[in-house]
């Protein structure tokens, strides 16, 4: 069986874009096992290995995104400085990468525009997968940071050169695309009962707290042990350990699978980020989002959560102080909705198969 190679350029901004790409590749390999993804990113290889067994990894800083002070705060001056160094793309880098992917049948980009430029140089069909693009994000900061204007124009030009444009819900931008699909998420693998047994939840409630792939201190943690009728799971920590019997910190490389934990939870509390929202939509689990007023995508994700998941939003101050814990009974009383019947990853995979040999 001959391999079909696909090059994938993935922004390292958080983990949401990487898990979205992983979900698409998972769906593709189920349909066509000979597909061999070539991953270009600085997102840790271990994240992809949680789901995919057949892929190659190339460490490459292929995008800037937003420089983060924490999972809830951005650094715009540092972002602009790095973008000015990154753009325009280095021609020698484009040439080198185009030669490296010369035997690939397709180039997927989420949402790193470098991949589109490399695909064009190599003469390979490029596919942009997004619920927003960086030019859309940066426009929100333009009034206070006019130096972003030439960057926005450059990025918009690159995005327009994608041969196939796929937009996933909940989407931020508008305009004509080749395909619009539902939320994309990695598949649930383990029944909730088995996950809860492994966590020794017994008859307790389970609250899953996720701040994505960016380090963040959670000052309210010391308040959690007193809520003895609830098991709290906090992901993205430096190491896996119990603080008390009812508070478990999970490292990024723990052997618990993020979509399975979400599906087993009674309530998910998270920053308003794409992948966790999509995984909650897949499971139909109640969600509380932590507002990020300075990030343009947040309002759209929060609106989607309110409409589709009966979601609620708390402010950063409420979240970090632990004030929301005083309303925990009310917050976790929401009923599950009917889980999503169609994963957007399957819709995308069905389209992409028509562009593969």
BELBEL-V297124 format. One record per residue. N is the residue number from 0. RES is the residue in one small letter. SS is DSSP state (H for helix, E for strand, C for the rest). PHI is phi in whole degrees, 0 to 359 (* if undefined). OMEGA is omega in whole degrees, -180 to 180 (* if undefined). Layout:
N/RES/SS/PHI/OMEGA ; N/RES/SS/PHI/OMEGA
This chain:
0/x/C/*/-177 ; 1/x/C/281/179 ; 2/x/C/293/171 ; 3/x/E/246/-176 ; 4/x/E/269/176 ; 5/x/E/233/175 ; 6/x/E/271/-178 ; 7/x/E/231/178 ; 8/x/E/254/-168 ; 9/x/E/233/178 ; 10/x/C/300/178 ; 11/x/C/273/-179 ; 12/x/C/289/-176 ; 13/x/C/66/-180 ; 14/x/C/249/-173 ; 15/x/H/297/-180 ; 16/x/H/290/179 ; 17/x/H/292/180 ; 18/x/H/290/177 ; 19/x/H/295/177 ; 20/x/H/297/179 ; 21/x/H/301/179 ; 22/x/H/298/178 ; 23/x/H/296/-180 ; 24/x/H/293/176 ; 25/x/H/301/180 ; 26/x/H/294/178 ; 27/x/H/295/-177 ; 28/x/H/291/175 ; 29/x/H/294/-180 ; 30/x/H/275/-175 ; 31/x/C/216/-174 ; 32/x/C/300/-179 ; 33/x/C/282/178 ; 34/x/E/290/-180 ; 35/x/E/237/-180 ; 36/x/E/287/171 ; 37/x/E/251/-173 ; 38/x/E/266/178 ; 39/x/E/242/-176 ; 40/x/E/185/170 ; 41/x/C/248/171 ; 42/x/C/299/-176 ; 43/x/C/307/-180 ; 44/x/H/303/-177 ; 45/x/H/299/179 ; 46/x/H/296/180 ; 47/x/H/287/-178 ; 48/x/H/292/175 ; 49/x/C/298/-174 ; 50/x/C/243/-173 ; 51/x/C/259/177 ; 52/x/C/250/-175 ; 53/x/C/240/178 ; 54/x/E/198/173 ; 55/x/E/242/-174 ; 56/x/E/240/178 ; 57/x/E/234/-179 ; 58/x/E/290/-177 ; 59/x/C/210/174 ; 60/x/C/280/-170 ; 61/x/C/261/-178 ; 62/x/C/195/178 ; 63/x/C/254/-177 ; 64/x/C/69/176 ; 65/x/C/232/174 ; 66/x/C/287/-175 ; 67/x/E/254/168 ; 68/x/C/282/176 ; 69/x/C/202/-180 ; 70/x/C/293/-178 ; 71/x/C/247/-175 ; 72/x/C/232/179 ; 73/x/E/254/178 ; 74/x/C/239/-176 ; 75/x/H/291/178 ; 76/x/H/303/178 ; 77/x/H/293/178 ; 78/x/H/299/-179 ; 79/x/H/298/-180 ; 80/x/H/300/-180 ; 81/x/H/290/177 ; 82/x/H/295/180 ; 83/x/H/293/175 ; 84/x/H/280/-175 ; 85/x/H/278/-177 ; 86/x/C/248/-8 ; 87/x/C/293/-178 ; 88/x/C/298/178 ; 89/x/C/287/-176 ; 90/x/H/299/-180 ; 91/x/H/292/177 ; 92/x/H/292/178 ; 93/x/H/301/-179 ; 94/x/H/297/-179 ; 95/x/H/298/-179 ; 96/x/H/290/179 ; 97/x/H/296/177 ; 98/x/H/289/-178 ; 99/x/H/291/-178 ; 100/x/C/255/-173 ; 101/x/C/302/-179 ; 102/x/C/264/178 ; 103/x/C/273/-179 ; 104/x/C/267/-175 ; 105/x/E/201/175 ; 106/x/E/237/177 ; 107/x/E/258/-178 ; 108/x/E/229/174 ; 109/x/E/222/-25 ; 110/x/E/251/-175 ; 111/x/C/285/-177 ; 112/x/H/291/177 ; 113/x/H/304/-179 ; 114/x/H/298/179 ; 115/x/H/293/179 ; 116/x/H/295/179 ; 117/x/H/294/179 ; 118/x/H/298/180 ; 119/x/H/297/179 ; 120/x/H/297/-177 ; 121/x/H/276/-178 ; 122/x/C/72/-178 ; 123/x/C/245/179 ; 124/x/C/300/180 ; 125/x/E/252/-179 ; 126/x/E/232/176 ; 127/x/E/263/177 ; 128/x/E/245/-174 ; 129/x/E/201/160 ; 130/x/C/245/165 ; 131/x/C/202/172 ; 132/x/C/242/-174 ; 133/x/H/295/178 ; 134/x/H/297/177 ; 135/x/H/295/179 ; 136/x/H/298/-174 ; 137/x/H/294/-180 ; 138/x/H/301/-180 ; 139/x/C/294/-178 ; 140/x/C/262/-173 ; 141/x/C/300/-179 ; 142/x/C/304/-179 ; 143/x/C/263/-177 ; 144/x/C/223/-176 ; 145/x/H/298/179 ; 146/x/H/296/179 ; 147/x/H/283/-173 ; 148/x/H/302/180 ; 149/x/H/295/177 ; 150/x/H/294/178 ; 151/x/H/301/-178 ; 152/x/H/296/179 ; 153/x/H/296/-178 ; 154/x/H/294/179 ; 155/x/H/301/179 ; 156/x/H/296/179 ; 157/x/H/296/-179 ; 158/x/H/298/-179 ; 159/x/H/293/-178 ; 160/x/C/272/176 ; 161/x/C/296/-179 ; 162/x/C/286/178 ; 163/x/E/231/-176 ; 164/x/E/241/180 ; 165/x/E/245/179 ; 166/x/E/245/-180 ; 167/x/E/256/175 ; 168/x/C/272/-4 ; 169/x/C/284/-172 ; 170/x/C/263/-179 ; 171/x/C/259/-175 ; 172/x/C/268/179 ; 173/x/C/231/-179 ; 174/x/C/110/-175 ; 175/x/C/286/177 ; 176/x/C/224/179 ; 177/x/C/278/-179 ; 178/x/E/205/168 ; 179/x/E/245/-177 ; 180/x/E/228/177 ; 181/x/C/286/179 ; 182/x/C/305/-179 ; 183/x/C/254/178 ; 184/x/C/212/173 ; 185/x/C/293/-173 ; 186/x/C/283/172 ; 187/x/C/289/-176 ; 188/x/C/244/-172 ; 189/x/C/238/178 ; 190/x/C/301/-178 ; 191/x/H/305/-178 ; 192/x/H/301/-179 ; 193/x/H/290/178 ; 194/x/H/296/-178 ; 195/x/H/292/176 ; 196/x/H/296/180 ; 197/x/H/297/180 ; 198/x/C/275/-179 ; 199/x/C/58/-178 ; 200/x/C/287/-176 ; 201/x/C/54/-178 ; 202/x/C/259/-179 ; 203/x/C/279/172 ; 204/x/E/287/179 ; 205/x/E/234/178 ; 206/x/E/246/-177 ; 207/x/E/253/-176 ; 208/x/E/246/-177 ; 209/x/E/227/177 ; 210/x/C/247/175 ; 211/x/C/81/-173 ; 212/x/C/264/-178 ; 213/x/C/240/-178 ; 214/x/C/304/177 ; 215/x/C/201/176 ; 216/x/C/281/-179 ; 217/x/C/243/-172 ; 218/x/H/293/-178 ; 219/x/H/276/-173 ; 220/x/H/304/-177 ; 221/x/H/294/179 ; 222/x/H/275/-172 ; 223/x/H/289/-177 ; 224/x/H/304/-178 ; 225/x/H/288/-179 ; 226/x/C/267/-166 ; 227/x/C/286/-180 ; 228/x/C/273/-174 ; 229/x/E/225/170 ; 230/x/E/267/178 ; 231/x/E/251/175 ; 232/x/E/246/180 ; 233/x/E/240/-176 ; 234/x/E/269/175 ; 235/x/E/74/-179 ; 236/x/E/273/-176 ; 237/x/C/290/176 ; 238/x/C/209/180 ; 239/x/C/276/179 ; 240/x/E/193/172 ; 241/x/E/274/169 ; 242/x/E/278/172 ; 243/x/E/219/-179 ; 244/x/C/301/-175 ; 245/x/C/253/179 ; 246/x/E/231/-178 ; 247/x/E/242/173 ; 248/x/E/268/-178 ; 249/x/E/244/175 ; 250/x/E/287/-179 ; 251/x/C/296/-178 ; 252/x/C/255/176 ; 253/x/C/293/-178 ; 254/x/C/272/173 ; 255/x/C/266/-177 ; 256/x/C/268/-173 ; 257/x/H/309/179 ; 258/x/H/298/178 ; 259/x/H/291/179 ; 260/x/H/296/178 ; 261/x/H/299/-178 ; 262/x/H/294/-179 ; 263/x/H/273/-173 ; 264/x/C/280/171 ; 265/x/C/272/-180 ; 266/x/E/204/174 ; 267/x/E/247/176 ; 268/x/E/243/-172 ; 269/x/E/206/167 ; 270/x/E/295/-178 ; 271/x/C/282/-180 ; 272/x/C/240/-169 ; 273/x/H/300/-168 ; 274/x/H/294/-180 ; 275/x/H/292/176 ; 276/x/H/299/-180 ; 277/x/H/296/-180 ; 278/x/H/289/174 ; 279/x/H/294/178 ; 280/x/H/297/178 ; 281/x/H/298/-176 ; 282/x/H/272/-176 ; 283/x/C/75/-175 ; 284/x/C/271/177 ; 285/x/C/300/-174 ; 286/x/E/222/171 ; 287/x/E/241/179 ; 288/x/E/259/176 ; 289/x/E/264/-174 ; 290/x/C/295/172 ; 291/x/C/242/-172 ; 292/x/C/297/-177 ; 293/x/C/269/-179 ; 294/x/C/249/-171 ; 295/x/C/302/-178 ; 296/x/H/291/-169 ; 297/x/H/301/-177 ; 298/x/H/300/-179 ; 299/x/H/289/178 ; 300/x/H/294/180 ; 301/x/H/295/177 ; 302/x/H/296/178 ; 303/x/H/298/-180 ; 304/x/H/297/180 ; 305/x/H/296/-176 ; 306/x/H/282/-171 ; 307/x/H/256/-175 ; 308/x/C/235/-174 ; 309/x/C/53/-175 ; 310/x/C/285/175 ; 311/x/E/234/-179 ; 312/x/E/234/173 ; 313/x/E/242/179 ; 314/x/C/284/177 ; 315/x/H/300/-179 ; 316/x/H/297/178 ; 317/x/H/299/-178 ; 318/x/H/293/-174 ; 319/x/H/292/180 ; 320/x/H/283/-176 ; 321/x/C/87/179 ; 322/x/H/302/-179 ; 323/x/H/297/-179 ; 324/x/H/294/177 ; 325/x/H/293/179 ; 326/x/H/251/-172 ; 327/x/H/300/-180 ; 328/x/H/302/179 ; 329/x/H/291/-177 ; 330/x/H/295/-176 ; 331/x/C/267/-180 ; 332/x/C/276/-180 ; 333/x/C/295/-179 ; 334/x/C/271/174 ; 335/x/C/297/173 ; 336/x/C/267/176 ; 337/x/C/295/-180 ; 338/x/C/303/180 ; 339/x/C/300/-180 ; 340/x/C/275/-178 ; 341/x/C/234/174 ; 342/x/C/272/180 ; 343/x/H/304/179 ; 344/x/H/299/179 ; 345/x/H/291/178 ; 346/x/H/297/180 ; 347/x/H/294/-179 ; 348/x/H/300/179 ; 349/x/H/298/177 ; 350/x/H/291/-174 ; 351/x/H/293/180 ; 352/x/H/301/180 ; 353/x/C/289/-179 ; 354/x/C/250/178 ; 355/x/C/246/-180 ; 356/x/C/291/*
